[in-house]
Amino acid sequence: MALAKKRDILQISDLSIRRDGVTILDRISWRICPGEHWVILGSNGSGKTSLLSALTGYLMPTEGKIVLLGDTYGHRDWREVRKRLGVVSSALRQMMAETEPALDTVASGRHAMIDYWGRPSRKEQAEARRILARVECSALADRPWSVLSQGERQRVLIGRALMSRPRLLILDEPCAGLDPVAREHFLAFVDRLACGPRAPTVVLVTHHIEEVVPAFTHALCLRDGKILRQGPCETVFTSGNLSAVFGARVRIGRAGGRYSLQVSARKPGRRVI
């Protein structure tokens, strides 16, 4: 008997969002299959945040279709669908209670609550400890939020997101505010997490190609609310493609599975490859 085909993680078809005569997203079509990890890349104002807001149900589409984890937007209570997502963002990092210990922060992910007023059950505490070990933060269990470093906070928030056992984990510019050393340590952790057993599908939102670690298989490049390129990273991340994405002449390098970008003062030309 043939094996059942795994359901797509996400399928967006001809998604457009317009507000007050302004087109925010223009006919976006995007598919994430099981086993893929994606990067959404673009400059400020390219549409990255709007696409995430549509995906998580905070920005209503004008046209098009969103099917997330088998559920179609408009046919299901999206508050329930969001419980199967994990989202880590700088905005969330700023909302956490200063005195809350890391163990409680992780456990609060089960209830999707910020500044959790209750006391986690023994079962929740045990699971939160296992997740803290998974995100390499076991030693932080009793430390309050106020004394954690930025990199430690990001790992704890990822642990919080994993508490709900999501099939899709969205990291929205997770390296913002990290110094270069902390950024590299954090990215190495993300690479290990995405390649590990039971890993959810990971989507990284960034405007820095240097943050793309080898675990990421595919990329979606946005500019002015439109998709310029999408596909496997090695075919998308070319000098010509990213010159178009950023509106400047850039040269892309690659070494050790990581990318680098060099900007030229000259305007992009047709002979860039």
C-alpha positions as CSV (number, residue, x, y, z in Angstrom):
1,M,0.0,0.0,0.0
2,A,1.3,3.4,-1.0
3,L,2.4,5.7,1.9
4,A,0.3,8.8,2.5
5,K,1.8,12.0,1.1
6,K,2.9,14.5,3.8
7,R,0.7,17.6,3.8
8,D,2.3,20.9,2.9
9,I,3.3,23.2,5.8
10,L,2.1,26.3,4.0
11,Q,0.5,27.1,0.6
12,I,-0.2,30.8,-0.3
13,S,-1.8,31.5,-3.7
14,D,-2.1,34.9,-5.3
15,L,-2.2,36.8,-2.0
16,S,-2.8,40.5,-2.2
17,I,-3.3,43.1,0.5
18,R,-4.4,46.6,-0.2
19,R,-5.3,49.4,2.2
20,D,-6.5,52.9,1.3
21,G,-5.6,52.4,-2.3
22,V,-2.0,51.2,-1.5
23,T,-0.9,47.8,-2.4
24,I,1.1,46.2,0.5
25,L,1.5,42.7,-0.9
26,D,1.0,42.0,-4.6
27,R,0.0,38.5,-5.8
28,I,2.2,36.4,-3.5
29,S,2.4,32.7,-4.1
30,W,4.6,30.6,-1.8
31,R,4.7,26.9,-0.8
32,I,6.6,25.3,2.0
33,C,7.0,21.5,1.9
34,P,7.9,19.2,4.8
35,G,11.7,19.0,5.4
36,E,12.4,22.6,4.1
37,H,13.6,25.5,6.1
38,W,13.1,29.0,4.5
39,V,14.6,32.4,4.7
40,I,12.5,35.5,3.9
41,L,15.0,38.2,2.7
42,G,14.4,41.8,1.8
43,S,15.2,45.3,2.7
44,N,13.2,47.4,5.1
45,G,9.7,48.1,3.7
46,S,9.9,45.1,1.3
47,G,6.8,43.4,2.8
48,K,8.3,40.9,5.2
49,T,6.4,42.0,8.2
50,S,3.1,42.3,6.2
51,L,3.6,38.8,4.9
52,L,4.1,37.4,8.5
53,S,1.0,39.4,9.7
54,A,-1.1,37.8,7.0
55,L,0.3,34.4,7.8
56,T,-0.5,34.7,11.5
57,G,-3.9,36.2,10.9
58,Y,-3.3,39.7,12.0
59,L,-3.6,41.3,8.6
60,M,-6.6,40.3,6.5
61,P,-6.0,39.5,2.8
62,T,-7.8,41.5,0.1
63,E,-7.5,38.6,-2.4
64,G,-5.9,35.2,-2.5
65,K,-5.8,32.0,-0.4
66,I,-3.7,30.9,2.7
67,V,-3.6,27.2,3.7
68,L,-1.5,26.7,6.8
69,L,-1.0,23.3,8.3
70,G,-4.0,22.0,6.4
71,D,-6.4,24.8,7.5
72,T,-7.7,27.5,5.1
73,Y,-7.9,31.1,6.2
74,G,-11.5,32.1,6.6
75,H,-12.7,28.6,7.1
76,R,-11.2,28.1,10.6
77,D,-10.7,30.1,13.7
78,W,-7.2,31.4,13.2
79,R,-6.7,31.8,16.9
80,E,-6.7,28.0,17.1
81,V,-4.3,27.7,14.1
82,R,-1.9,30.1,15.7
83,K,-1.5,27.7,18.7
84,R,0.4,25.4,16.3
85,L,2.8,28.1,15.3
86,G,5.9,29.3,17.2
87,V,6.8,33.0,16.7
88,V,9.9,34.7,18.1
89,S,10.3,38.4,17.6
90,S,12.0,41.4,19.1
91,A,8.6,42.8,20.1
92,L,7.9,39.7,22.1
93,R,11.3,40.0,23.8
94,Q,10.4,43.4,25.1
95,M,7.1,42.3,26.6
96,M,8.4,39.7,29.1
97,A,8.2,40.2,32.9
98,E,11.6,41.2,34.3
99,T,11.3,39.0,37.4
100,E,10.0,35.9,35.6
101,P,12.5,32.9,35.8
102,A,13.4,31.3,32.5
103,L,11.7,28.0,33.5
104,D,8.3,29.9,33.9
105,T,8.9,31.8,30.6
106,V,9.3,28.5,28.7
107,A,6.3,26.9,30.5
108,S,4.1,29.9,29.7
109,G,4.3,28.9,26.0
110,R,1.9,26.1,26.7
111,H,-0.8,28.6,27.6
112,A,0.3,31.3,25.0
113,M,0.4,33.8,27.8
114,I,2.8,36.6,28.6
115,D,3.6,37.5,32.2
116,Y,2.0,34.1,33.2
117,W,0.3,34.6,36.6
118,G,-0.2,31.0,37.5
119,R,2.2,28.3,38.6
120,P,3.2,25.7,36.0
121,S,2.2,22.2,37.0
122,R,4.9,19.6,37.7
123,K,4.3,18.0,34.3
124,E,4.7,21.5,32.6
125,Q,7.8,22.2,34.7
126,A,9.4,18.8,33.7
127,E,8.7,19.5,30.0
128,A,10.0,23.0,30.3
129,R,13.2,21.7,31.8
130,R,13.6,19.2,28.9
131,I,13.1,22.0,26.4
132,L,15.6,24.3,28.2
133,A,18.1,21.4,27.7
134,R,17.1,21.2,24.1
135,V,17.8,24.9,23.6
136,E,21.1,24.5,25.5
137,C,19.9,26.7,28.5
138,S,19.5,24.2,31.4
139,A,21.6,26.4,33.7
140,L,19.2,29.3,33.2
141,A,16.1,27.7,34.7
142,D,16.0,29.8,37.8
143,R,17.4,33.0,36.4
144,P,15.0,36.0,36.0
145,W,14.5,37.6,32.6
146,S,16.2,40.8,33.8
147,V,19.7,39.2,34.1
148,L,19.6,37.1,30.9
149,S,21.8,38.3,28.0
150,Q,20.1,39.1,24.6
151,G,21.3,35.8,23.1
152,E,20.0,33.8,26.2
153,R,16.7,35.6,25.9
154,Q,16.3,34.6,22.3
155,R,17.0,30.9,23.1
156,V,14.6,31.0,26.0
157,L,11.9,32.5,23.7
158,I,12.6,29.7,21.2
159,G,12.1,27.3,24.1
160,R,8.8,29.0,24.9
161,A,7.7,28.6,21.3
162,L,8.7,24.9,21.3
163,M,6.5,24.3,24.4
164,S,3.4,24.2,22.2
165,R,5.1,21.7,19.9
166,P,4.7,23.8,16.8
167,R,5.1,22.4,13.3
168,L,6.3,25.8,12.1
169,L,8.7,28.1,14.0
170,I,9.1,31.7,12.7
171,L,12.2,33.7,13.8
172,D,11.5,37.3,13.0
173,E,14.9,39.1,12.8
174,P,16.1,37.2,15.9
175,C,19.6,38.6,15.8
176,A,18.5,42.2,16.2
177,G,20.5,43.7,19.2
178,L,23.1,40.9,19.3
179,D,26.8,41.8,19.1
180,P,28.8,39.9,16.5
181,V,30.0,37.2,18.8
182,A,26.6,36.6,20.4
183,R,25.1,36.6,16.9
184,E,27.4,33.8,15.7
185,H,26.8,31.7,18.8
186,F,23.1,32.1,18.3
187,L,23.1,31.3,14.6
188,A,25.2,28.2,15.3
189,F,22.5,27.2,17.8
190,V,19.7,27.8,15.2
191,D,21.6,25.6,12.8
192,R,21.8,22.8,15.3
193,L,18.2,23.1,16.2
194,A,16.9,23.1,12.6
195,C,19.1,20.0,11.8
196,G,18.1,18.1,15.0
197,P,15.6,15.4,15.5
198,R,11.9,16.5,15.8
199,A,12.8,19.9,14.5
200,P,9.8,22.0,13.3
201,T,10.0,23.8,9.9
202,V,11.9,27.0,10.5
203,V,11.4,30.3,8.7
204,L,14.0,33.0,9.3
205,V,13.0,36.6,8.5
206,T,16.0,38.9,8.0
207,H,17.7,41.5,5.8
208,H,21.2,40.1,6.4
209,I,22.3,37.3,4.1
210,E,25.2,36.7,6.5
211,E,22.6,35.2,9.0
212,V,21.7,32.4,6.6
213,V,23.2,29.2,8.1
214,P,23.5,25.9,6.2
215,A,20.3,24.4,7.7
216,F,18.2,26.8,5.5
217,T,17.3,25.1,2.2
218,H,15.2,27.7,0.5
219,A,14.8,31.5,0.2
220,L,12.0,33.9,-0.7
221,C,13.2,37.4,-1.7
222,L,10.8,40.4,-1.5
223,R,10.9,43.9,-2.8
224,D,8.0,46.5,-2.8
225,G,5.5,43.8,-1.7
226,K,6.4,41.5,-4.6
227,I,8.3,38.2,-4.9
228,L,11.5,38.8,-6.9
229,R,12.9,35.3,-6.5
230,Q,12.2,32.1,-4.6
231,G,13.7,28.6,-4.6
232,P,16.7,26.8,-3.3
233,C,19.2,29.1,-1.6
234,E,22.1,28.3,-4.0
235,T,20.0,29.4,-7.0
236,V,18.4,32.5,-5.4
237,F,21.5,34.0,-3.7
238,T,23.3,35.3,-6.7
239,S,24.8,38.8,-7.2
240,G,22.3,39.6,-9.8
241,N,19.3,38.5,-7.8
242,L,20.3,40.3,-4.7
243,S,21.3,43.5,-6.5
244,A,17.6,43.6,-7.7
245,V,16.4,42.8,-4.2
246,F,18.3,45.6,-2.5
247,G,18.4,48.1,-5.4
248,A,22.2,48.4,-5.4
249,R,25.1,46.7,-7.0
250,V,26.2,43.9,-4.6
251,R,28.5,40.9,-4.9
252,I,27.7,37.6,-3.1
253,G,30.4,35.3,-1.8
254,R,30.1,31.9,-0.2
255,A,32.5,30.0,2.0
256,G,32.0,27.2,4.5
257,G,28.3,27.1,3.8
258,R,27.8,30.7,4.7
259,Y,27.1,33.7,2.5
260,S,28.6,37.2,2.5
261,L,27.5,40.4,0.7
262,Q,29.7,43.3,-0.5
263,V,28.0,46.5,-1.6
264,S,29.4,48.6,-4.5
265,A,28.9,52.4,-4.7
266,R,27.9,51.8,-8.4
267,K,24.3,51.3,-9.4
268,P,23.3,47.8,-10.5
269,G,24.1,47.0,-14.1
270,R,22.9,44.4,-16.5
271,R,26.2,42.5,-16.6
272,V,26.1,41.5,-12.9
273,I,25.8,37.7,-12.6
